[in-house]
């Protein structure tokens, strides 16, 4: 356990022992969770792993990512047109 101090800009320094243990590097992303009372949790986020997992799930489900993208774009365009037409 370590005690850290928040500076005037709201930053905290994660002790080097913890950074080494978690293999934290510059530009790593951390999720900050406000659990309850005075409890905060920091969780390392691996965006590359998340994207790879999503790609695997899409492939496993036999979904066509390009087709899904087209459908989402078409739906977004339809909704935008409806909003524009109701304004005039």
C-alpha positions in Angstrom: 0.0 0.0 0.0 1.2 3.5 -0.9 0.1 7.0 0.0 0.1 9.5 -2.8 -0.7 13.2 -2.9 -2.9 15.0 -5.4 -1.2 18.1 -6.9 -2.7 21.5 -7.6 -3.7 20.3 -11.1 -5.5 17.2 -9.7 -2.8 14.7 -10.8 -1.5 11.8 -8.8 1.8 10.0 -9.2 1.5 6.2 -9.3 4.5 4.9 -7.4 7.2 3.3 -9.6 6.8 -0.1 -7.8 3.2 -0.2 -8.8 3.9 1.0 -12.4 6.5 -1.7 -12.8 4.3 -4.5 -11.3 1.4 -3.5 -13.7 3.7 -2.8 -16.6 2.2 0.7 -16.9 3.8 2.9 -19.6 3.4 6.4 -21.0 0.0 6.8 -22.8 -1.5 3.8 -21.1 -5.2 4.3 -20.3 -6.7 3.9 -16.9 -10.4 3.7 -16.1 -11.3 5.5 -12.9 -14.3 4.0 -11.0 -16.0 5.8 -8.1 -17.2 2.8 -6.1 -18.8 4.3 -3.0 -17.9 6.6 -0.1 -14.2 7.3 -0.4 -13.2 4.4 -2.6 -11.7 4.9 -6.1 -10.5 2.1 -8.3 -8.0 2.5 -11.2 -8.2 -0.2 -13.9 -5.7 -0.5 -16.7 -7.5 -0.6 -20.1 -5.9 -2.5 -23.0 -7.8 -1.0 -26.0 -5.9 -3.2 -28.5 -7.0 -6.4 -26.7 -10.6 -5.2 -26.5 -10.6 -4.5 -30.2 -9.1 -7.9 -31.0 -11.7 -9.6 -28.7 -14.5 -7.8 -30.5 -13.1 -8.9 -33.9 -12.9 -12.5 -32.8 -16.5 -12.4 -31.5 -17.7 -10.9 -34.9 -15.8 -13.6 -36.8 -17.1 -16.3 -34.6 -20.7 -15.1 -35.1 -20.1 -15.1 -38.8 -21.0 -11.5 -39.1 -19.9 -9.3 -42.0 -18.3 -6.2 -40.5 -18.6 -4.2 -43.7 -22.3 -5.0 -44.0 -22.9 -4.0 -40.4 -21.0 -0.7 -41.0 -23.2 -0.1 -44.1 -26.4 -0.8 -42.2 -25.4 1.5 -39.3 -24.5 4.3 -41.8 -27.9 3.9 -43.6 -29.8 3.9 -40.3 -27.9 7.0 -39.1 -28.6 8.8 -42.4 -32.3 7.8 -42.2 -32.6 9.2 -38.7 -30.8 12.4 -39.7 -33.1 12.9 -42.6 -36.2 12.4 -40.4 -34.9 15.0 -37.9 -34.2 17.5 -40.7 -37.6 17.0 -42.3 -39.4 17.5 -38.9 -37.6 20.8 -38.4 -38.9 22.3 -41.6 
